[in-house]
Structure formats: structure tokens, C-alpha cells
């Protein structure tokens, strides 16, 4: 069983309403011969919104899986794709935002689920409360407006916001939205935030493309035993020795690959290409 023969000329339905096919489709067509289609009138907002007015069901992977399953159900296809993004403080640098994008592929013919991922500091995710249009424009310039869209609302909490205006991409729209909210808000202020939907955020769209490329690499990694795609790392084992004292460090010594179909597993030493860790990473040499 070859990867290409599994996917060449097959149709994959992409669960999106935010033009993610622009980032995903060209890569899958070129690398795997998959033709990506988008179902008509598919409302992905029911699976959660970045503006928090609709809560995401489950975690990031669960939400993406639900979207892909719904696309399969609606279209009757056997191959589905969905992506899901999250924006959180960086785990080790909390004052910096980070973007985690996943792209999931479901293949009911082969009973496969393969997930590509990109974790990036490249994001304009941000928000501010303003009292004037000038303050709004200052923030807009900072986040890459008008190429990147904005959302204007009464309050950061959607429950307290009587109205939110999304997809703002022109100066005229921004002026009208900010003036409307400031005039009608009891506080005389407006809450602005970046519109993180893919079609209004080229930086995020680029991260979705990178997650798709990671998905392709995983698909092309086939099990040595049964040739099933998605032979991927399931465990990372620390202990890479220090280059000076040879004591184990927290850096990865080896990884374990496992096939989701036949269960075959394989260890690979020194996955990052180095047999020793920098002494700066050693708790004994650099406590």
C-alpha cells in the first residue's frame, strides 16, 4: 500500500466557512493529489467562535474532529479535513501570545485519523479598550490593519456586548463601528480585538498552511510493517547526555514511532540530530 495510491484523485471535503481552502488545498493537491472541496452553507460557527459568543465543544482536537465528521455526514464523502486554531499566552513567556493550529484528516476508507500541527509565535492576536477613534487607529496600525481585520464590541464579554461588528477591513468601517459603540456604550468606551478568522488574518492563514505541510509529512511517513500512513511520534523520552559531564538532561534522547493501525512501534535515537546536549541545558553544569 503506497501513500500516493491511497489519496491520488480522491476528493476531500474541507469543513470551513472562512476560506481556509486557500491555505490547505494547494498543498494537498500538489503533494498528495487530493482535490479539496468546500460544502455549501456549512456553518462552522456552531463549533465555537473566537469572539466567545459560542463556546467550543471540547478541546481543540475534539472540535476539529467534530467539524470533519459533520462534513462527512453532510456530503457522503470518505475523506474529510478540518482545522482549528487557538491563541494562548506562550507557556514559558506568558506576556507573548502564541498560535497553535491543527489540521485533521479523517479517512473512513482506511479508518485513519492524522493530525498536522503548527505552534507559532507569529500572531497578531491582541485587544484593547479605547475611548477615541484615534486610539482605535493607533491599535489598528499595530496589528496590521487593514490586511488584518478587526472586531469592535461593547465589552470583552460577549454576554455583556449588545452588538459586535466583525470583519472590519476599511477605515470607514472602523470609524463607524468605534463611534457607534462609544456613543451607545454606558462607559463611553469600545472594546477592539483582532479578527482571528482565517479569511481576515493572513498571519494565521500562513500558520494553517504550515500545519498542513506537517500533516503531509505525517501522511508520507508510513509504517515499516504495514505501510499505513501516519507512522508518527507518540512518545518523547528525555535524557540526552550533557556534552561536558555526560549526565542526562531534560532534552529528548529518543522518540517512539507507532502505527495506529497495526501497533508496530520503533525507537529513534537523537531525533534532533545531536548526540549531546549543550552544557547550558544541563542542571549539573548550569544549575
FENPE-V377875 format. One record per backbone hydrogen bond with DSSP energy under -0.5 kcal/mol. NH is the residue of the N-H (numbers start at 0). CO is the residue of the C=O. Records with the same first field share a line. If there is no record, write none. Layout:
BEGIN
NH->CO + CO
END
This chain:
BEGIN
5->1 + 2
6->2 + 3
7->3
8->32
9->6
11->34
12->78
13->11 + 36
14->12 + 80
15->13
21->18
22->19
23->19
24->20
25->20
27->23
28->24
29->25
30->26
31->27
32->27 + 28
33->27
34->9
35->33
36->11
38->13
41->38
42->40
43->41
45->42
46->43
47->44
48->53
51->48
57->55
62->58
63->59
64->60
65->61
66->62
67->63
68->64
69->65
70->66
71->67
72->68
73->69
74->70
75->71
79->105
80->12
81->103
83->101
85->99
87->97
89->92 + 95
95->92
97->87
98->119
99->85
100->98 + 117
101->83
102->115
103->81
104->113
105->79
106->111
107->77 + 105
108->77
110->106
111->106
113->104
115->102
117->100
119->98 + 117
122->120
127->191
129->189
135->131
136->132
137->133
138->134
139->135
140->136
141->137
142->138
143->140
144->139
146->143
147->143
148->199
149->167
150->192
151->164
152->190
153->162
157->155
159->156
160->156 + 157
161->159
164->151
165->163
167->149
168->166
173->169
174->170
175->171
176->172
177->173
178->174
179->175
180->176
181->177
182->178
183->179
184->180
187->184
189->129
190->152
191->127 + 189
192->150
193->125
194->148
195->193
199->196
200->197
204->200
205->201
206->202
207->203
208->204
209->205
210->206
211->207
212->208
213->209
214->210
215->211
216->212
217->213
218->214
219->215
220->216 + 217
221->219
222->227
226->222
229->217 + 220
230->220
231->229 + 257
233->255
234->255
236->253
237->235
238->248 + 250
239->250
241->246
242->276
245->241
248->239
249->280
252->236
253->236
254->267
255->234
256->254 + 265
257->231
258->263
262->258
265->256
267->254
269->252
272->269
276->240
280->277
281->278
285->281
END
